[in-house]
Amino acid sequence: MANERVAVAKDTWNFSADAGGKWRWSLLTPERLVLRASAEAYASRAAAVKNGKQYGYSGS
């Protein structure tokens, strides 16, 4: 998309478990606005990280 915002160095990735123990990820701006977020919940943090890598996450 021509007007889609590209993640910059100050954006942060967040991985968190919900009340049911399922993991999700989100990409946040410094102002805490959500740029992207997982569309589904994952059974483990590792699975959420694996999915996040498909969207640009480069951590571990």
PDB file of N, H, CA, C and O in Angstrom:
ATOM      1  N   MET A   1       0.827  -1.175   0.000  1.00  0.00           N
ATOM      2  CA  MET A   1       0.000   0.000   0.000  1.00  0.00           C
ATOM      3  C   MET A   1       0.877   1.246   0.000  1.00  0.00           C
ATOM      4  O   MET A   1       1.852   1.301   0.750  1.00  0.00           O
ATOM      5  N   ALA A   2       0.574   2.211  -0.787  1.00  0.00           N
ATOM      6  H   ALA A   2      -0.218   2.167  -1.397  1.00  0.00           H
ATOM      7  CA  ALA A   2       1.408   3.398  -0.939  1.00  0.00           C
ATOM      8  C   ALA A   2       1.482   4.238   0.328  1.00  0.00           C
ATOM      9  O   ALA A   2       2.532   4.819   0.604  1.00  0.00           O
ATOM     10  N   ASN A   3       0.427   4.322   1.096  1.00  0.00           N
ATOM     11  H   ASN A   3      -0.425   3.849   0.872  1.00  0.00           H
ATOM     12  CA  ASN A   3       0.434   5.170   2.286  1.00  0.00           C
ATOM     13  C   ASN A   3       0.615   4.391   3.589  1.00  0.00           C
ATOM     14  O   ASN A   3       0.385   4.933   4.669  1.00  0.00           O
ATOM     15  N   GLU A   4       1.023   3.134   3.497  1.00  0.00           N
ATOM     16  H   GLU A   4       1.210   2.694   2.620  1.00  0.00           H
ATOM     17  CA  GLU A   4       1.225   2.325   4.701  1.00  0.00           C
ATOM     18  C   GLU A   4       2.487   2.784   5.430  1.00  0.00           C
ATOM     19  O   GLU A   4       3.529   2.979   4.805  1.00  0.00           O
ATOM     20  N   ARG A   5       2.396   2.952   6.731  1.00  0.00           N
ATOM     21  H   ARG A   5       1.549   2.793   7.239  1.00  0.00           H
ATOM     22  CA  ARG A   5       3.532   3.408   7.535  1.00  0.00           C
ATOM     23  C   ARG A   5       4.505   2.257   7.745  1.00  0.00           C
ATOM     24  O   ARG A   5       4.096   1.137   8.053  1.00  0.00           O
ATOM     25  N   VAL A   6       5.777   2.534   7.579  1.00  0.00           N
ATOM     26  H   VAL A   6       6.109   3.443   7.329  1.00  0.00           H
ATOM     27  CA  VAL A   6       6.820   1.543   7.795  1.00  0.00           C
ATOM     28  C   VAL A   6       7.330   1.682   9.227  1.00  0.00           C
ATOM     29  O   VAL A   6       7.506   2.798   9.715  1.00  0.00           O
ATOM     30  N   ALA A   7       7.566   0.564   9.899  1.00  0.00           N
ATOM     31  H   ALA A   7       7.423  -0.343   9.502  1.00  0.00           H
ATOM     32  CA  ALA A   7       8.070   0.598  11.271  1.00  0.00           C
ATOM     33  C   ALA A   7       9.428   1.291  11.322  1.00  0.00           C
ATOM     34  O   ALA A   7      10.277   1.076  10.458  1.00  0.00           O
ATOM     35  N   VAL A   8       9.622   2.113  12.328  1.00  0.00           N
ATOM     36  H   VAL A   8       8.932   2.287  13.031  1.00  0.00           H
ATOM     37  CA  VAL A   8      10.896   2.808  12.519  1.00  0.00           C
ATOM     38  C   VAL A   8      11.556   2.316  13.800  1.00  0.00           C
ATOM     39  O   VAL A   8      10.936   1.604  14.589  1.00  0.00           O
ATOM     40  N   ALA A   9      12.809   2.695  14.004  1.00  0.00           N
ATOM     41  H   ALA A   9      13.312   3.274  13.363  1.00  0.00           H
ATOM     42  CA  ALA A   9      13.603   2.185  15.128  1.00  0.00           C
ATOM     43  C   ALA A   9      12.960   2.429  16.492  1.00  0.00           C
ATOM     44  O   ALA A   9      13.156   1.629  17.407  1.00  0.00           O
ATOM     45  N   LYS A  10      12.212   3.491  16.651  1.00  0.00           N
ATOM     46  H   LYS A  10      12.052   4.141  15.908  1.00  0.00           H
ATOM     47  CA  LYS A  10      11.622   3.806  17.953  1.00  0.00           C
ATOM     48  C   LYS A  10      10.343   3.021  18.240  1.00  0.00           C
ATOM     49  O   LYS A  10       9.864   3.021  19.374  1.00  0.00           O
ATOM     50  N   ASP A  11       9.791   2.361  17.242  1.00  0.00           N
ATOM     51  H   ASP A  11      10.180   2.361  16.321  1.00  0.00           H
ATOM     52  CA  ASP A  11       8.615   1.525  17.468  1.00  0.00           C
ATOM     53  C   ASP A  11       9.028   0.313  18.298  1.00  0.00           C
ATOM     54  O   ASP A  11      10.168  -0.142  18.206  1.00  0.00           O
ATOM     55  N   THR A  12       8.115  -0.206  19.101  1.00  0.00           N
ATOM     56  H   THR A  12       7.189   0.163  19.176  1.00  0.00           H
ATOM     57  CA  THR A  12       8.448  -1.341  19.961  1.00  0.00           C
ATOM     58  C   THR A  12       7.481  -2.499  19.748  1.00  0.00           C
ATOM     59  O   THR A  12       6.292  -2.311  19.491  1.00  0.00           O
ATOM     60  N   TRP A  13       8.031  -3.693  19.863  1.00  0.00           N
ATOM     61  H   TRP A  13       8.997  -3.846  20.072  1.00  0.00           H
ATOM     62  CA  TRP A  13       7.233  -4.912  19.784  1.00  0.00           C
ATOM     63  C   TRP A  13       6.848  -5.320  21.194  1.00  0.00           C
ATOM     64  O   TRP A  13       7.659  -5.232  22.116  1.00  0.00           O
ATOM     65  N   ASN A  14       5.621  -5.762  21.361  1.00  0.00           N
ATOM     66  H   ASN A  14       4.962  -5.834  20.613  1.00  0.00           H
ATOM     67  CA  ASN A  14       5.123  -6.198  22.652  1.00  0.00           C
ATOM     68  C   ASN A  14       4.552  -7.607  22.497  1.00  0.00           C
ATOM     69  O   ASN A  14       3.742  -7.861  21.605  1.00  0.00           O
ATOM     70  N   PHE A  15       4.976  -8.517  23.366  1.00  0.00           N
ATOM     71  H   PHE A  15       5.634  -8.311  24.091  1.00  0.00           H
ATOM     72  CA  PHE A  15       4.435  -9.875  23.401  1.00  0.00           C
ATOM     73  C   PHE A  15       3.831 -10.064  24.781  1.00  0.00           C
ATOM     74  O   PHE A  15       4.505  -9.856  25.790  1.00  0.00           O
ATOM     75  N   SER A  16       2.566 -10.456  24.830  1.00  0.00           N
ATOM     76  H   SER A  16       2.019 -10.625  24.010  1.00  0.00           H
ATOM     77  CA  SER A  16       1.905 -10.590  26.127  1.00  0.00           C
ATOM     78  C   SER A  16       0.902 -11.734  26.104  1.00  0.00           C
ATOM     79  O   SER A  16       0.345 -12.086  25.064  1.00  0.00           O
ATOM     80  N   ALA A  17       0.692 -12.299  27.286  1.00  0.00           N
ATOM     81  H   ALA A  17       1.144 -12.013  28.131  1.00  0.00           H
ATOM     82  CA  ALA A  17      -0.275 -13.380  27.443  1.00  0.00           C
ATOM     83  C   ALA A  17      -1.583 -12.799  27.964  1.00  0.00           C
ATOM     84  O   ALA A  17      -1.584 -11.900  28.805  1.00  0.00           O
ATOM     85  N   ASP A  18      -2.694 -13.321  27.457  1.00  0.00           N
ATOM     86  H   ASP A  18      -2.693 -14.051  26.774  1.00  0.00           H
ATOM     87  CA  ASP A  18      -4.000 -12.870  27.937  1.00  0.00           C
ATOM     88  C   ASP A  18      -4.403 -13.687  29.167  1.00  0.00           C
ATOM     89  O   ASP A  18      -3.636 -14.532  29.629  1.00  0.00           O
ATOM     90  N   ALA A  19      -5.581 -13.443  29.687  1.00  0.00           N
ATOM     91  H   ALA A  19      -6.204 -12.756  29.312  1.00  0.00           H
ATOM     92  CA  ALA A  19      -6.049 -14.125  30.902  1.00  0.00           C
ATOM     93  C   ALA A  19      -6.131 -15.639  30.729  1.00  0.00           C
ATOM     94  O   ALA A  19      -6.028 -16.382  31.705  1.00  0.00           O
ATOM     95  N   GLY A  20      -6.315 -16.095  29.501  1.00  0.00           N
ATOM     96  H   GLY A  20      -6.399 -15.491  28.708  1.00  0.00           H
ATOM     97  CA  GLY A  20      -6.396 -17.523  29.232  1.00  0.00           C
ATOM     98  C   GLY A  20      -5.053 -18.173  28.952  1.00  0.00           C
ATOM     99  O   GLY A  20      -4.984 -19.366  28.660  1.00  0.00           O
ATOM    100  N   GLY A  21      -3.970 -17.378  29.043  1.00  0.00           N
ATOM    101  H   GLY A  21      -4.026 -16.408  29.280  1.00  0.00           H
ATOM    102  CA  GLY A  21      -2.635 -17.919  28.810  1.00  0.00           C
ATOM    103  C   GLY A  21      -2.216 -17.967  27.354  1.00  0.00           C
ATOM    104  O   GLY A  21      -1.169 -18.531  27.038  1.00  0.00           O
ATOM    105  N   LYS A  22      -3.001 -17.394  26.465  1.00  0.00           N
ATOM    106  H   LYS A  22      -3.852 -16.936  26.722  1.00  0.00           H
ATOM    107  CA  LYS A  22      -2.665 -17.347  25.039  1.00  0.00           C
ATOM    108  C   LYS A  22      -1.842 -16.101  24.755  1.00  0.00           C
ATOM    109  O   LYS A  22      -2.066 -15.050  25.357  1.00  0.00           O
ATOM    110  N   TRP A  23      -0.893 -16.217  23.841  1.00  0.00           N
ATOM    111  H   TRP A  23      -0.711 -17.070  23.352  1.00  0.00           H
ATOM    112  CA  TRP A  23       0.039 -15.130  23.533  1.00  0.00           C
ATOM    113  C   TRP A  23      -0.349 -14.376  22.274  1.00  0.00           C
ATOM    114  O   TRP A  23      -0.838 -14.963  21.309  1.00  0.00           O
ATOM    115  N   ARG A  24      -0.126 -13.071  22.296  1.00  0.00           N
ATOM    116  H   ARG A  24       0.272 -12.594  23.081  1.00  0.00           H
ATOM    117  CA  ARG A  24      -0.358 -12.183  21.154  1.00  0.00           C
ATOM    118  C   ARG A  24       0.815 -11.219  21.051  1.00  0.00           C
ATOM    119  O   ARG A  24       1.557 -11.023  22.014  1.00  0.00           O
ATOM    120  N   TRP A  25       0.975 -10.623  19.884  1.00  0.00           N
ATOM    121  H   TRP A  25       0.372 -10.781  19.102  1.00  0.00           H
ATOM    122  CA  TRP A  25       1.996  -9.595  19.713  1.00  0.00           C
ATOM    123  C   TRP A  25       1.358  -8.332  19.164  1.00  0.00           C
ATOM    124  O   TRP A  25       0.287  -8.367  18.560  1.00  0.00           O
ATOM    125  N   SER A  26       2.042  -7.212  19.388  1.00  0.00           N
ATOM    126  H   SER A  26       2.912  -7.184  19.880  1.00  0.00           H
ATOM    127  CA  SER A  26       1.621  -5.941  18.795  1.00  0.00           C
ATOM    128  C   SER A  26       2.862  -5.088  18.557  1.00  0.00           C
ATOM    129  O   SER A  26       3.867  -5.221  19.256  1.00  0.00           O
ATOM    130  N   LEU A  27       2.777  -4.223  17.572  1.00  0.00           N
ATOM    131  H   LEU A  27       1.961  -4.115  17.005  1.00  0.00           H
ATOM    132  CA  LEU A  27       3.836  -3.272  17.246  1.00  0.00           C
ATOM    133  C   LEU A  27       3.301  -1.893  17.579  1.00  0.00           C
ATOM    134  O   LEU A  27       2.275  -1.471  17.045  1.00  0.00           O
ATOM    135  N   LEU A  28       4.001  -1.185  18.469  1.00  0.00           N
ATOM    136  H   LEU A  28       4.834  -1.528  18.903  1.00  0.00           H
ATOM    137  CA  LEU A  28       3.517   0.088  18.998  1.00  0.00           C
ATOM    138  C   LEU A  28       4.444   1.244  18.642  1.00  0.00           C
ATOM    139  O   LEU A  28       5.662   1.079  18.579  1.00  0.00           O
ATOM    140  N   THR A  29       3.855   2.415  18.410  1.00  0.00           N
ATOM    141  H   THR A  29       2.866   2.548  18.461  1.00  0.00           H
ATOM    142  CA  THR A  29       4.632   3.638  18.216  1.00  0.00           C
ATOM    143  C   THR A  29       5.097   4.130  19.581  1.00  0.00           C
ATOM    144  O   THR A  29       4.621   3.633  20.602  1.00  0.00           O
ATOM    145  N   PRO A  30       6.019   5.098  19.626  1.00  0.00           N
ATOM    146  CA  PRO A  30       6.424   5.668  20.919  1.00  0.00           C
ATOM    147  C   PRO A  30       5.239   6.259  21.695  1.00  0.00           C
ATOM    148  O   PRO A  30       5.284   6.349  22.922  1.00  0.00           O
ATOM    149  N   GLU A  31       4.187   6.657  20.985  1.00  0.00           N
ATOM    150  H   GLU A  31       4.151   6.583  19.988  1.00  0.00           H
ATOM    151  CA  GLU A  31       2.983   7.212  21.628  1.00  0.00           C
ATOM    152  C   GLU A  31       2.012   6.118  22.058  1.00  0.00           C
ATOM    153  O   GLU A  31       0.910   6.406  22.525  1.00  0.00           O
ATOM    154  N   ARG A  32       2.431   4.846  21.897  1.00  0.00           N
ATOM    155  H   ARG A  32       3.326   4.612  21.518  1.00  0.00           H
ATOM    156  CA  ARG A  32       1.637   3.659  22.267  1.00  0.00           C
ATOM    157  C   ARG A  32       0.437   3.415  21.356  1.00  0.00           C
ATOM    158  O   ARG A  32      -0.530   2.775  21.766  1.00  0.00           O
ATOM    159  N   LEU A  33       0.491   3.916  20.133  1.00  0.00           N
ATOM    160  H   LEU A  33       1.277   4.436  19.799  1.00  0.00           H
ATOM    161  CA  LEU A  33      -0.539   3.612  19.140  1.00  0.00           C
ATOM    162  C   LEU A  33      -0.192   2.277  18.494  1.00  0.00           C
ATOM    163  O   LEU A  33       0.979   2.007  18.228  1.00  0.00           O
ATOM    164  N   VAL A  34      -1.183   1.449  18.241  1.00  0.00           N
ATOM    165  H   VAL A  34      -2.134   1.669  18.457  1.00  0.00           H
ATOM    166  CA  VAL A  34      -0.955   0.135  17.648  1.00  0.00           C
ATOM    167  C   VAL A  34      -0.816   0.276  16.136  1.00  0.00           C
ATOM    168  O   VAL A  34      -1.720   0.762  15.456  1.00  0.00           O
ATOM    169  N   LEU A  35       0.341  -0.162  15.621  1.00  0.00           N
ATOM    170  H   LEU A  35       1.075  -0.557  16.173  1.00  0.00           H
ATOM    171  CA  LEU A  35       0.562  -0.170  14.177  1.00  0.00           C
ATOM    172  C   LEU A  35       0.079  -1.477  13.563  1.00  0.00           C
ATOM    173  O   LEU A  35      -0.569  -1.493  12.516  1.00  0.00           O
ATOM    174  N   ARG A  36       0.409  -2.567  14.238  1.00  0.00           N
ATOM    175  H   ARG A  36       0.936  -2.554  15.089  1.00  0.00           H
ATOM    176  CA  ARG A  36       0.010  -3.903  13.806  1.00  0.00           C
ATOM    177  C   ARG A  36      -0.214  -4.746  15.049  1.00  0.00           C
ATOM    178  O   ARG A  36       0.316  -4.453  16.121  1.00  0.00           O
ATOM    179  N   ALA A  37      -0.998  -5.786  14.891  1.00  0.00           N
ATOM    180  H   ALA A  37      -1.428  -6.024  14.020  1.00  0.00           H
ATOM    181  CA  ALA A  37      -1.223  -6.710  16.006  1.00  0.00           C
ATOM    182  C   ALA A  37      -1.570  -8.077  15.448  1.00  0.00           C
ATOM    183  O   ALA A  37      -2.094  -8.193  14.340  1.00  0.00           O
ATOM    184  N   SER A  38      -1.277  -9.106  16.218  1.00  0.00           N
ATOM    185  H   SER A  38      -0.852  -9.013  17.118  1.00  0.00           H
ATOM    186  CA  SER A  38      -1.596 -10.458  15.769  1.00  0.00           C
ATOM    187  C   SER A  38      -3.109 -10.613  15.644  1.00  0.00           C
ATOM    188  O   SER A  38      -3.876 -10.085  16.450  1.00  0.00           O
ATOM    189  N   ALA A  39      -3.510 -11.337  14.635  1.00  0.00           N
ATOM    190  H   ALA A  39      -2.888 -11.766  13.980  1.00  0.00           H
ATOM    191  CA  ALA A  39      -4.932 -11.556  14.391  1.00  0.00           C
ATOM    192  C   ALA A  39      -5.459 -12.746  15.189  1.00  0.00           C
ATOM    193  O   ALA A  39      -6.669 -12.938  15.307  1.00  0.00           O
ATOM    194  N   GLU A  40      -4.553 -13.530  15.726  1.00  0.00           N
ATOM    195  H   GLU A  40      -3.570 -13.374  15.631  1.00  0.00           H
ATOM    196  CA  GLU A  40      -4.970 -14.686  16.513  1.00  0.00           C
ATOM    197  C   GLU A  40      -4.087 -14.823  17.742  1.00  0.00           C
ATOM    198  O   GLU A  40      -3.055 -14.161  17.850  1.00  0.00           O
ATOM    199  N   ALA A  41      -4.489 -15.673  18.659  1.00  0.00           N
ATOM    200  H   ALA A  41      -5.328 -16.211  18.571  1.00  0.00           H
ATOM    201  CA  ALA A  41      -3.721 -15.940  19.871  1.00  0.00           C
ATOM    202  C   ALA A  41      -2.927 -17.231  19.669  1.00  0.00           C
ATOM    203  O   ALA A  41      -3.344 -18.120  18.926  1.00  0.00           O
ATOM    204  N   TYR A  42      -1.781 -17.317  20.341  1.00  0.00           N
ATOM    205  H   TYR A  42      -1.443 -16.595  20.944  1.00  0.00           H
ATOM    206  CA  TYR A  42      -0.886 -18.461  20.180  1.00  0.00           C
ATOM    207  C   TYR A  42      -0.691 -19.172  21.509  1.00  0.00           C
ATOM    208  O   TYR A  42      -0.750 -18.549  22.569  1.00  0.00           O
ATOM    209  N   ALA A  43      -0.457 -20.479  21.449  1.00  0.00           N
ATOM    210  H   ALA A  43      -0.409 -20.985  20.588  1.00  0.00           H
ATOM    211  CA  ALA A  43      -0.324 -21.287  22.656  1.00  0.00           C
ATOM    212  C   ALA A  43       0.955 -20.987  23.429  1.00  0.00           C
ATOM    213  O   ALA A  43       1.016 -21.225  24.636  1.00  0.00           O
ATOM    214  N   SER A  44       1.976 -20.468  22.750  1.00  0.00           N
ATOM    215  H   SER A  44       1.927 -20.275  21.770  1.00  0.00           H
ATOM    216  CA  SER A  44       3.243 -20.172  23.420  1.00  0.00           C
ATOM    217  C   SER A  44       3.805 -18.848  22.930  1.00  0.00           C
ATOM    218  O   SER A  44       3.440 -18.355  21.863  1.00  0.00           O
ATOM    219  N   ARG A  45       4.701 -18.282  23.732  1.00  0.00           N
ATOM    220  H   ARG A  45       4.998 -18.683  24.599  1.00  0.00           H
ATOM    221  CA  ARG A  45       5.366 -17.042  23.327  1.00  0.00           C
ATOM    222  C   ARG A  45       6.194 -17.296  22.074  1.00  0.00           C
ATOM    223  O   ARG A  45       6.244 -16.455  21.176  1.00  0.00           O
ATOM    224  N   ALA A  46       6.844 -18.454  22.014  1.00  0.00           N
ATOM    225  H   ALA A  46       6.804 -19.137  22.743  1.00  0.00           H
ATOM    226  CA  ALA A  46       7.670 -18.791  20.854  1.00  0.00           C
ATOM    227  C   ALA A  46       6.848 -18.790  19.568  1.00  0.00           C
ATOM    228  O   ALA A  46       7.323 -18.334  18.528  1.00  0.00           O
ATOM    229  N   ALA A  47       5.628 -19.294  19.633  1.00  0.00           N
ATOM    230  H   ALA A  47       5.242 -19.664  20.478  1.00  0.00           H
ATOM    231  CA  ALA A  47       4.761 -19.304  18.453  1.00  0.00           C
ATOM    232  C   ALA A  47       4.355 -17.884  18.064  1.00  0.00           C
ATOM    233  O   ALA A  47       4.260 -17.567  16.879  1.00  0.00           O
ATOM    234  N   ALA A  48       4.117 -17.034  19.057  1.00  0.00           N
ATOM    235  H   ALA A  48       4.194 -17.292  20.020  1.00  0.00           H
ATOM    236  CA  ALA A  48       3.775 -15.638  18.773  1.00  0.00           C
ATOM    237  C   ALA A  48       4.967 -14.917  18.152  1.00  0.00           C
ATOM    238  O   ALA A  48       4.802 -14.131  17.219  1.00  0.00           O
ATOM    239  N   VAL A  49       6.164 -15.182  18.665  1.00  0.00           N
ATOM    240  H   VAL A  49       6.298 -15.820  19.423  1.00  0.00           H
ATOM    241  CA  VAL A  49       7.379 -14.576  18.108  1.00  0.00           C
ATOM    242  C   VAL A  49       7.582 -15.040  16.669  1.00  0.00           C
ATOM    243  O   VAL A  49       7.908 -14.234  15.798  1.00  0.00           O
ATOM    244  N   LYS A  50       7.394 -16.321  16.416  1.00  0.00           N
ATOM    245  H   LYS A  50       7.129 -16.977  17.123  1.00  0.00           H
ATOM    246  CA  LYS A  50       7.536 -16.857  15.055  1.00  0.00           C
ATOM    247  C   LYS A  50       6.598 -16.128  14.102  1.00  0.00           C
ATOM    248  O   LYS A  50       7.000 -15.773  12.994  1.00  0.00           O
ATOM    249  N   ASN A  51       5.368 -15.901  14.512  1.00  0.00           N
ATOM    250  H   ASN A  51       5.042 -16.189  15.413  1.00  0.00           H
ATOM    251  CA  ASN A  51       4.420 -15.176  13.674  1.00  0.00           C
ATOM    252  C   ASN A  51       4.831 -13.718  13.531  1.00  0.00           C
ATOM    253  O   ASN A  51       4.725 -13.154  12.442  1.00  0.00           O
ATOM    254  N   GLY A  52       5.296 -13.099  14.607  1.00  0.00           N
ATOM    255  H   GLY A  52       5.382 -13.558  15.492  1.00  0.00           H
ATOM    256  CA  GLY A  52       5.746 -11.712  14.552  1.00  0.00           C
ATOM    257  C   GLY A  52       6.883 -11.516  13.564  1.00  0.00           C
ATOM    258  O   GLY A  52       6.967 -10.474  12.914  1.00  0.00           O
ATOM    259  N   LYS A  53       7.758 -12.508  13.444  1.00  0.00           N
ATOM    260  H   LYS A  53       7.689 -13.354  13.972  1.00  0.00           H
ATOM    261  CA  LYS A  53       8.879 -12.420  12.502  1.00  0.00           C
ATOM    262  C   LYS A  53       8.394 -12.322  11.061  1.00  0.00           C
ATOM    263  O   LYS A  53       9.078 -11.744  10.216  1.00  0.00           O
ATOM    264  N   GLN A  54       7.238 -12.874  10.777  1.00  0.00           N
ATOM    265  H   GLN A  54       6.683 -13.344  11.463  1.00  0.00           H
ATOM    266  CA  GLN A  54       6.662 -12.758   9.431  1.00  0.00           C
ATOM    267  C   GLN A  54       6.252 -11.322   9.132  1.00  0.00           C
ATOM    268  O   GLN A  54       6.056 -10.954   7.974  1.00  0.00           O
ATOM    269  N   TYR A  55       6.121 -10.512  10.182  1.00  0.00           N
ATOM    270  H   TYR A  55       6.279 -10.811  11.123  1.00  0.00           H
ATOM    271  CA  TYR A  55       5.694  -9.119  10.027  1.00  0.00           C
ATOM    272  C   TYR A  55       6.800  -8.129  10.379  1.00  0.00           C
ATOM    273  O   TYR A  55       6.540  -6.938  10.546  1.00  0.00           O
ATOM    274  N   GLY A  56       8.038  -8.623  10.493  1.00  0.00           N
ATOM    275  H   GLY A  56       8.249  -9.591  10.357  1.00  0.00           H
ATOM    276  CA  GLY A  56       9.168  -7.728  10.677  1.00  0.00           C
ATOM    277  C   GLY A  56       9.882  -7.766  12.003  1.00  0.00           C
ATOM    278  O   GLY A  56      10.885  -7.072  12.169  1.00  0.00           O
ATOM    279  N   TYR A  57       9.405  -8.553  12.966  1.00  0.00           N
ATOM    280  H   TYR A  57       8.590  -9.117  12.831  1.00  0.00           H
ATOM    281  CA  TYR A  57      10.091  -8.642  14.257  1.00  0.00           C
ATOM    282  C   TYR A  57      11.446  -9.308  14.047  1.00  0.00           C
ATOM    283  O   TYR A  57      11.528 -10.339  13.379  1.00  0.00           O
ATOM    284  N   SER A  58      12.501  -8.739  14.603  1.00  0.00           N
ATOM    285  H   SER A  58      12.435  -7.902  15.146  1.00  0.00           H
ATOM    286  CA  SER A  58      13.839  -9.292  14.391  1.00  0.00           C
ATOM    287  C   SER A  58      14.524  -9.713  15.689  1.00  0.00           C
ATOM    288  O   SER A  58      15.708 -10.049  15.682  1.00  0.00           O
ATOM    289  N   GLY A  59      13.800  -9.697  16.788  1.00  0.00           N
ATOM    290  H   GLY A  59      12.839  -9.423  16.794  1.00  0.00           H
ATOM    291  CA  GLY A  59      14.371 -10.100  18.075  1.00  0.00           C
ATOM    292  C   GLY A  59      14.299 -11.601  18.273  1.00  0.00           C
ATOM    293  O   GLY A  59      14.183 -12.364  17.315  1.00  0.00           O
ATOM    294  N   SER A  60      14.369 -12.015  19.535  1.00  0.00           N
ATOM    295  H   SER A  60      14.463 -11.395  20.314  1.00  0.00           H
ATOM    296  CA  SER A  60      14.303 -13.448  19.822  1.00  0.00           C
ATOM    297  C   SER A  60      13.260 -13.750  20.867  1.00  0.00           C
ATOM    298  O   SER A  60      13.068 -14.910  21.232  1.00  0.00           O
TER     299      SER A  60
END
